[in-house]
Amino acid sequence: MKTEAKKGIVHMVNLLRQSQFMKDKQIPFYINRCFHHQDNTPLVHSHDFIELVYVVSGQADHVFEGESYQIQTGDVFIINPGEVHTYRTKPGENIEIINCLFTPELIHESLLKELGVSQSMDYYYVHPFLNPRERFHHRLNLMGQASNHVLILLETMISEWEHHRPGYLTLIKLQMLQLLILLSRCYADSASKEKKSSRSANHTILVRRITGFLERHFDKKMTIPDLCELFNVSSRQLNRVFKQETNQTVTERIHDIRIERAKQYLIEGDDKVIHVAQRVGYEDPAFFTQLFRRRVGCSPGQYRDLHGELLENAQEIQ
């Protein structure tokens, strides 16, 4: 459990871990179908896995990172590791959802490359989650045939998961891949209807794909030439487009992602600062400490102590 301070208020946040749900050691995956209403609303929580949510029926407020958005039948969205959320329903109302929990290791990149679909995976992992202030205004809302297709895929995965028939692991991986490709197509269709110019839309998609890649591989050594080769773009174009879309350079974005993840590690664990630096991709702990201080306003140790005090105070209040 950790604390999160927003607008001077300390919120208790439950951290859900893979081990609580992913009991099958052969596959980092879990899926279930459930109802939420006032009597069983989940506590404010985050988790160390990816959660894909499909709203089967009903409507509710989805409280995400301190902001509230209405979700309804046909909505589909992803909660990334470390992000804080919960649901709120009105009296007498409920919402039925399918939760699909997994980690990126579910489908190995070697298989994706062999099938030629790695770009589709990068594409959907990040959309529509680039801008924390806007992301849920751009969630997918599926209707008609697309909605039925997604629901059938998810229900088939639930059946395979519950009955453990021969070959169920392979089928779940293939169906998950099919689901993500289908969702990326749905968004592509939706994006094509926007009033943006084709060129501007392509730039937005490129930056979202790159950002999604950076968020998933934040602990790996990455260079601009590596990204240019991976996404088939020149360094000049990459820097120009990224700056236009985010008002940041690629390097600045990498640092932001790593520092945010480091803050999470500092609050949730007791690793030494040198080990936290290594976990988020910095070989030089002195550089990491200097960068952290410049961006956060205090040292990593001070940041941990401050949030440790918040946690102790919140526990005393309870």
C-alpha positions in Angstrom: 0.0 0.0 0.0 1.2 3.5 -0.7 0.0 7.1 -0.5 -0.6 9.6 -3.2 -0.9 13.3 -2.5 -3.2 15.3 -4.7 -4.3 18.9 -3.9 -3.2 18.6 -0.3 -5.1 15.3 0.4 -3.4 12.0 1.1 -5.1 9.1 -0.6 -4.4 5.4 0.4 -3.6 3.4 -2.7 -3.7 -0.4 -2.8 -1.0 -1.9 -4.9 -2.2 -5.1 -6.7 0.5 -7.5 -7.8 0.8 -10.1 -10.6 1.1 -12.9 -8.0 -2.4 -12.2 -6.6 -4.1 -13.0 -10.0 -1.6 -14.7 -12.3 -1.5 -18.1 -10.5 -0.6 -20.1 -13.7 3.2 -20.0 -13.8 3.1 -20.8 -17.5 1.5 -17.6 -18.6 1.4 -14.0 -17.3 -2.3 -13.6 -17.8 -5.7 -13.5 -16.0 -9.2 -12.7 -17.2 -12.6 -12.5 -15.5 -16.1 -10.9 -15.8 -17.6 -9.0 -12.9 -20.1 -6.4 -11.8 -19.3 -3.3 -9.8 -21.9 -1.3 -7.8 -21.9 0.8 -4.7 -21.6 -2.2 -2.3 -18.6 -3.7 -4.0 -16.7 -0.8 -5.6 -13.0 -1.6 -5.7 -10.7 0.5 -3.5 -8.4 3.1 -5.1 -5.6 1.0 -6.5 -2.7 0.6 -8.9 -1.0 -2.6 -10.2 2.2 -3.9 -11.6 0.6 -5.4 -14.8 -1.4 -4.1 -17.7 -5.2 -4.1 -17.4 -7.4 -4.1 -20.5 -11.0 -3.2 -19.6 -14.1 -3.8 -21.8 -17.5 -2.4 -20.5 -20.1 -5.1 -21.3 -23.1 -3.1 -20.0 -24.0 -0.2 -17.8 -22.2 3.1 -17.0 -20.1 4.5 -14.2 -17.5 7.1 -13.4 -13.9 6.0 -13.9 -11.7 7.8 -11.5 -8.2 7.8 -13.1 -5.2 9.6 -11.7 -7.4 12.0 -9.7 -9.8 12.8 -12.6 -13.3 11.4 -13.3 -14.6 10.3 -16.7 -17.8 8.6 -17.6 -17.5 5.1 -19.1 -20.4 3.2 -20.8 -21.3 0.1 -22.7 -18.8 -0.6 -25.5 -15.9 1.4 -24.0 -12.5 -0.2 -24.0 -9.3 1.2 -22.5 -6.0 0.2 -20.9 -4.6 0.9 -17.5 -0.8 0.8 -17.5 1.3 -0.4 -14.5 1.6 2.2 -11.7 -1.5 4.2 -12.7 -4.1 4.8 -10.0 -7.8 4.3 -10.6 -11.1 3.1 -9.3 -14.8 3.1 -10.3 -17.8 5.0 -8.9 -21.5 4.1 -9.5 -24.7 5.8 -8.7 -27.3 4.3 -6.2 -29.2 1.5 -7.9 -26.8 1.3 -10.9 -24.1 -1.2 -11.7 -21.5 -1.7 -14.5 -20.5 -5.1 -15.9 -16.9 -5.3 -17.2 -14.4 -7.8 -18.4 -10.9 -7.4 -17.0 -8.0 -8.8 -19.0 -4.7 -8.7 -17.0 -1.4 -9.4 -18.6 2.2 -8.3 -19.0 4.1 -7.5 -22.2 5.9 -10.9 -21.9 2.6 -12.6 -22.8 3.4 -12.4 -26.5 7.2 -12.5 -27.2 8.5 -9.9 -29.6 10.2 -12.6 -31.7 6.7 -13.9 -32.5 5.4 -10.5 -33.2 8.2 -9.8 -35.6 7.8 -13.1 -37.3 4.1 -12.4 -37.9 4.8 -8.8 -38.9 2.5 -7.2 -36.4 4.9 -5.6 -33.9 3.9 -2.1 -35.1 0.3 -2.8 -34.4 1.1 -3.8 -30.9 3.2 -0.7 -30.3 0.4 1.3 -31.7 -2.4 0.1 -29.5 -0.3 -0.2 -26.3 0.0 3.6 -26.2 -3.3 4.9 -27.8 -5.2 6.6 -26.3 -2.9 7.1 -23.4 -0.3 9.7 -24.5 -1.7 12.7 -22.7 -2.7 12.1 -19.0 -5.2 15.0 -19.1 -6.9 13.9 -22.3 -6.4 10.2 -22.6 -9.9 9.1 -21.6 -11.6 11.6 -23.9 -10.1 9.4 -26.6 -10.9 6.0 -25.4 -12.4 3.6 -27.9 -16.2 3.2 -27.9 -17.1 0.1 -30.0 -20.5 -0.4 -31.6 -22.2 -2.9 -33.8 -20.0 -5.6 -35.4 -16.8 -4.4 -33.8 -18.3 -4.6 -30.3 -19.7 -8.1 -30.9 -16.4 -9.3 -32.3 -14.4 -8.0 -29.3 -17.0 -9.4 -26.8 -16.9 -12.9 -28.5 -13.1 -12.9 -28.4 -13.0 -12.0 -24.7 -15.7 -14.6 -23.8 -13.8 -17.2 -25.7 -10.7 -16.4 -23.7 -12.6 -16.6 -20.5 -13.9 -20.1 -21.5 -10.4 -21.3 -22.4 -9.0 -19.8 -19.1 -11.6 -21.5 -16.9 -11.6 -24.9 -18.5 -7.9 -25.4 -19.3 -8.5 -27.6 -22.3 -5.5 -28.9 -24.2 -3.7 -26.1 -26.1 -5.5 -23.3 -24.1 -2.3 -21.4 -23.5 -1.6 -21.1 -27.2 -5.2 -20.2 -28.1 -5.2 -17.4 -25.4 -2.0 -15.9 -26.8 -3.3 -16.0 -30.4 -6.7 -14.6 -29.3 -5.0 -11.8 -27.4 -3.0 -10.9 -30.4 -6.1 -11.0 -32.5 -7.9 -8.7 -30.0 -5.1 -6.1 -29.9 -4.9 -6.0 -33.7 -8.6 -5.6 -34.0 -8.6 -2.8 -31.5 -5.8 -1.0 -33.3 -7.8 -1.3 -36.5 -10.9 0.2 -34.8 -8.8 3.1 -33.6 -7.3 3.6 -37.0 -10.9 3.8 -38.5 -11.9 6.2 -35.7 -8.8 8.4 -36.2 -9.4 8.6 -39.9 -12.7 10.3 -39.3 -11.1 13.1 -37.3 -10.8 16.5 -38.8 -7.0 16.6 -38.6 -5.0 16.6 -41.9 -3.5 13.3 -42.9 0.0 14.5 -42.3 -0.8 15.8 -38.8 -2.6 12.6 -37.9 0.4 10.5 -39.1 2.7 12.6 -36.9 0.4 12.1 -33.9 0.3 8.3 -34.4 4.1 8.1 -34.8 4.7 10.0 -31.6 2.1 7.8 -29.7 3.8 4.6 -31.0 7.2 5.9 -30.0 6.0 7.0 -26.6 4.3 3.6 -26.0 7.6 1.9 -26.9 9.6 4.1 -24.5 7.1 3.5 -21.7 7.5 -0.3 -22.0 11.2 -0.3 -22.4 12.2 2.5 -20.1 14.9 0.4 -18.4 16.7 -0.4 -21.6 19.5 1.6 -23.2 18.0 3.5 -26.1 19.5 5.9 -28.6 18.0 8.2 -31.2 19.6 6.1 -34.1 18.0 3.0 -32.5 14.5 4.6 -32.5 15.0 5.9 -36.0 15.8 2.5 -37.3 13.0 0.9 -35.4 10.3 3.3 -36.6 11.8 4.0 -40.0 12.3 7.8 -39.6 15.2 10.1 -39.9 16.7 11.7 -36.7 15.8 15.2 -38.0 12.2 14.2 -38.6 12.0 12.3 -35.3 13.2 15.3 -33.2 11.1 17.8 -35.2 7.8 15.8 -35.0 8.3 14.8 -31.4 8.9 18.4 -30.3 5.8 19.6 -32.3 3.5 17.0 -30.7 4.7 17.0 -27.1 6.8 20.2 -26.7 9.6 17.8 -25.5 12.6 16.2 -27.1 12.7 12.4 -27.2 15.5 12.4 -24.5 13.4 14.6 -22.2 10.5 12.2 -22.6 12.7 9.2 -21.7 13.9 11.0 -18.6 10.3 11.9 -17.6 9.2 8.2 -17.9 12.2 6.9 -16.0 11.9 9.5 -13.2 8.2 8.8 -12.7 8.9 5.0 -12.5 11.8 5.7 -10.1 9.4 7.7 -7.8 7.1 4.7 -7.8 10.0 2.3 -6.8 11.2 4.7 -4.1 7.8 4.8 -2.5 6.9 1.1 -2.8 10.2 -0.5 -1.9 13.4 -0.1 0.1 16.0 -0.6 -2.6 19.0 1.5 -2.4 19.1 4.6 -4.6 21.9 3.0 -6.7 19.7 0.0 -7.4 16.7 2.2 -8.2 18.9 4.0 -10.7 19.8 0.7 -12.4 16.2 -0.5 -12.5 15.1 2.6 -14.5 18.0 2.4 -16.9 20.8 4.7 -15.4 24.2 3.1 -15.0 25.6 6.2 -13.3 23.8 6.7 -9.9 25.4 10.2 -9.5 23.8 11.3 -12.8 20.5 9.8 -11.7 20.5 11.6 -8.4 21.4 14.9 -10.1 18.7 14.5 -12.7 16.1 13.5 -10.1 16.9 16.5 -7.9 16.7 18.8 -10.9 13.3 17.5 -12.0 11.6 16.7 -8.7 13.1 19.3 -6.5 14.7 17.0 -3.9 17.1 14.0 -3.8 15.7 10.4 -4.2 16.4 9.8 -0.5 14.5 12.9 0.5 11.6 12.0 -1.8 11.4 8.6 -0.1 11.5 10.0 3.4 8.8 12.6 2.6 6.4 10.0 1.2 7.2 7.6 4.1 6.1 10.3 6.5 2.9 10.8 4.5 2.2 7.1 4.7 2.8 7.0 8.5 0.6 10.0 9.1 -2.2 8.5 7.0 -2.0 5.2 8.9 -2.1 7.1 12.2 -5.3 8.9 11.1 -6.9 5.6 10.2 
